[in-house]
Amino acid sequence: MLKKILAAAFVMLPLALFAQSGPVKDAPDTKGKSALTVTNIPVQAQYSDKFEVEHCYLNRRIDPGGKGELLEVELILKSHRDEPLEMYLFTIATYEKIEKTKSSFEIPVPERERIRNFVPYPDDVKNYEYDNPDAKGKTMLVKHPKNPKAGIDPATGKPYTLKDRLVVRTYHLSPYRVNYVFFNNVTILIFDGEGNAMFRKLYEIKGRRR
C-alpha cells in the first residue's frame, strides 16, 4: 500500500551518488583501546564475482503521513552465474558528521554524535548494537548486522533469490524534528546463503538536503 501511495502522490527528487571504494570510517579500528569485541567487520568495500549491483537509484520523497521525508533505495542486481544465488540483503541510511580536515587544530566529532540518523532495512536497530568499549554498559551502532541472516525477502520470509536480475526497494524515514537533517550516506550489505559477507559498498549522497 505504501508503495502505491508514494508512486501516485509524490514527486521524486533525484539525488547524486558518490561511491566510496576506499576505506570508510563507519567501524572503529579493531586495534587499540576502541577495538570492538566482534570480528569480520570489513572497513573497505567488498565485491563478489558471482554478481554485481548493476544500478543503485535513490529517490527522496515526502512521507504521506507527514512524519518526515523518505529515502527510497532501489537496487538492481545482475547475476554472473547460471545457478540461482541465495542472499541476505541490508541497506542502511544514515546522516553522519565527518571532520572536514585532518588538522591537529580540528576538534574531533565524538563517536556518540557522529551518527544522528541510523535507519536500517530490515528495521531492527538492535541488530547493529554492540558494546561500547569506551563506555561501560553503553552500546554503539556499527554498520554490520549481528545476525546476517535477518536480511530476508519480506515477500517470502526467506533469503532473496537472484537468478538473472533482481530488483530490491527499501524505504528509510528521516522524521521531522529540531535541527532536522536528511540522510547523507547509504550502505549496502549482502551476505550469501550461509551468512558470509559477499558485498559491501558505501554511497555518499549529494543533492538537495537540509
Backbone hydrogen bonds, N-H to C=O, Kabsch-Sander energy under -0.5 kcal/mol:
donor,donor_aa,acceptor,acceptor_aa,energy
5,I,1,M,-2.4
6,L,2,L,-2.5
7,A,3,K,-2.4
8,A,4,K,-1.8
9,A,5,I,-2.3
10,F,6,L,-1.6
13,L,60,R,-1.2
15,L,58,L,-1.1
16,A,206,K,-2.8
18,F,204,E,-1.7
20,Q,202,L,-2.8
21,S,19,A,-0.7
24,V,43,V,-2.2
26,D,24,V,-1.3
35,A,32,G,-1.5
45,A,21,S,-0.5
46,Q,200,R,-2.5
52,E,78,K,-2.1
54,E,52,E,-1.2
54,E,76,I,-1.7
55,H,76,I,-1.4
57,Y,74,E,-2.9
59,N,72,E,-2.2
60,R,13,L,-1.4
61,R,70,L,-2.8
63,D,68,G,-2.3
66,G,63,D,-2.1
69,E,174,S,-2.0
70,L,61,R,-3.2
71,L,172,H,-2.8
72,E,59,N,-3.3
72,E,70,L,-0.6
73,V,71,L,-0.6
73,V,170,T,-2.8
74,E,57,Y,-2.9
74,E,72,E,-0.5
75,L,73,V,-0.5
75,L,168,V,-3.1
76,I,55,H,-2.3
77,L,75,L,-0.5
77,L,166,L,-3.1
78,K,52,E,-2.7
79,S,164,D,-2.9
80,H,50,K,-3.2
85,L,162,L,-2.6
87,M,160,Y,-2.3
88,Y,191,F,-2.7
89,L,151,G,-2.2
90,F,189,L,-2.7
91,T,121,Y,-2.0
92,I,187,T,-2.3
93,A,119,V,-2.3
94,T,185,N,-2.5
95,Y,117,N,-1.5
97,K,114,R,-2.9
106,E,103,S,-1.4
113,E,110,P,-1.5
114,R,110,P,-0.8
114,R,111,E,-0.8
115,I,111,E,-0.7
116,R,95,Y,-2.4
116,R,114,R,-0.6
117,N,95,Y,-1.0
119,V,93,A,-3.0
121,Y,91,T,-2.3
125,V,123,D,-1.2
127,N,124,D,-1.4
128,Y,125,V,-2.3
129,E,126,K,-1.2
130,Y,128,Y,-0.5
130,Y,140,M,-2.7
132,N,138,K,-2.7
135,A,132,N,-1.4
138,K,135,A,-2.3
140,M,130,Y,-2.7
142,V,128,Y,-2.2
143,K,26,D,-1.0
144,H,142,V,-2.9
146,K,127,N,-3.2
150,A,147,N,-1.7
151,G,148,P,-0.8
152,I,150,A,-2.0
153,D,158,K,-3.2
156,T,153,D,-1.2
157,G,153,D,-3.0
158,K,153,D,-0.6
160,Y,87,M,-2.2
162,L,85,L,-3.1
162,L,160,Y,-0.5
163,K,161,T,-0.6
166,L,77,L,-2.1
168,V,75,L,-2.5
168,V,166,L,-0.5
170,T,73,V,-2.4
172,H,71,L,-1.9
174,S,69,E,-3.2
176,Y,67,K,-2.8
180,Y,177,R,-0.9
184,N,94,T,-2.4
185,N,94,T,-1.9
186,V,203,Y,-2.5
187,T,92,I,-2.4
188,I,201,K,-2.8
189,L,90,F,-2.5
190,I,199,F,-2.6
191,F,88,Y,-2.8
192,D,196,N,-2.9
193,G,86,E,-0.8
195,G,192,D,-2.2
198,M,190,I,-2.9
199,F,190,I,-2.0
200,R,46,Q,-2.0
201,K,188,I,-1.9
202,L,20,Q,-0.8
203,Y,186,V,-3.4
204,E,18,F,-2.8
205,I,184,N,-2.2
205,I,203,Y,-0.5
206,K,16,A,-2.9
